[in-house]
Amino acid sequence: MHILSWTEDRGKALEDIKKLEPNDRLGLYASLIRMNSALFESVRGWDSWLRNPAFIDTFSEEELKDIYKEFRDVCVRFLEEDVKWTGKKEKSMPMVSKAPKAERNEVERRYA
């Protein structure tokens, strides 16, 4: 049994996502879940790596600048979509969005 490295695993996830071709509402929903899970796993891996003080020694300043620039672009684009779509849902469900943030749990905030 061959155990995939992190890069192989993420590469497989990337290829699987590139092949997704949902053709109905349920397929779209399932594909969104799959893409979100892939992003979550990748972000969780980067978060773990970045919190490791030895990480900084593995990249030059130039490499870190390149990573920063590319990740910033991805982050801004992703957060723009998050704000757009979450805001749209918050507006369509005014009862939930009017509750004080501290009183809503994470599920309500994300599905508002």
Secondary structure in CASP SS format (residue, H / E / C, confidence):
PFRMAT SS
TARGET T0000
AUTHOR 0000-0000-0000
METHOD secondary structure of the structure
MODEL  1
M C 1.00
H C 1.00
I C 1.00
L C 1.00
S C 1.00
W H 1.00
T H 1.00
E H 1.00
D H 1.00
R H 1.00
G H 1.00
K H 1.00
A H 1.00
L H 1.00
E H 1.00
D H 1.00
I H 1.00
K H 1.00
K H 1.00
L C 1.00
E C 1.00
P C 1.00
N C 1.00
D C 1.00
R H 1.00
L H 1.00
G H 1.00
L H 1.00
Y H 1.00
A H 1.00
S H 1.00
L H 1.00
I H 1.00
R H 1.00
M H 1.00
N H 1.00
S H 1.00
A H 1.00
L H 1.00
F H 1.00
E H 1.00
S H 1.00
V H 1.00
R H 1.00
G H 1.00
W H 1.00
D H 1.00
S H 1.00
W H 1.00
L H 1.00
R C 1.00
N C 1.00
P H 1.00
A H 1.00
F H 1.00
I H 1.00
D H 1.00
T H 1.00
F C 1.00
S C 1.00
E H 1.00
E H 1.00
E H 1.00
L H 1.00
K H 1.00
D H 1.00
I H 1.00
Y H 1.00
K H 1.00
E H 1.00
F H 1.00
R H 1.00
D H 1.00
V H 1.00
C H 1.00
V H 1.00
R H 1.00
F H 1.00
L H 1.00
E H 1.00
E H 1.00
D H 1.00
V H 1.00
K H 1.00
W H 1.00
T H 1.00
G H 1.00
K H 1.00
K H 1.00
E H 1.00
K H 1.00
S H 1.00
M C 1.00
P H 1.00
M H 1.00
V H 1.00
S H 1.00
K H 1.00
A C 1.00
P C 1.00
K H 1.00
A H 1.00
E H 1.00
R C 1.00
N C 1.00
E H 1.00
V H 1.00
E H 1.00
R H 1.00
R H 1.00
Y H 1.00
A C 1.00
END
